[in-house]
Amino acid sequence: MVLDLNLPKTDGCAVLAEVKADPVLRNIPVTIFSTSEAQRDIVRCYELGANCYVSKPGSLKSFISAVTKIGEFWFGLVRLPREEEE
C-alpha cells in the first residue's frame, strides 16, 4: 500500500493506525509517500507501523522516478511471507 499523509478527509496517520490495528490488514506493507520531510511525521509513521517512508520530490520527472523505484523495491527486491497452503 502506498499512503499519503495528506488525504482529503482523513489523516493518513489515522489510516495507517487503522490498517496496522486490523488483524486481516496488518501484514500489508505500507509505504508512506508524502511531501512532509518533518522528523516528527517520519517518527510517528514508523511508530504506527509504516514499513518505509519516502518523501515526494518536487518535479514531475523526480516524482515518476520515485514511484518507479518504490515499485521496483517492493515488487523486485523485497521478499514477503506467503500464505500457507492448506
Steps between C-alpha positions, in 0.01 A plus 500: 500500500626848416351754738516880502474679833294784353173336405189709423279399794715275719846534644736249340640406841148408612465273197840344574402439862173334392675276247765389747239439773291272277608133522401439137684805362798545733739289289451716191821698451436876513720756330438858607544733201468855624611856436585528869864467596427587863680270741188479721295366207766245408537379860123485552449292185765248601354483851160421344650216296594650162745282313674789327470875456577675171487876451326615184734690269398837356540443128287270285805316367629433852149401615471241224848372582412464870176312423691270264763430765236426763348244262839348420579474871175333608445284192861426408717489811280436801403151600179475698360196677250299303174375639518137601335264255265254663 
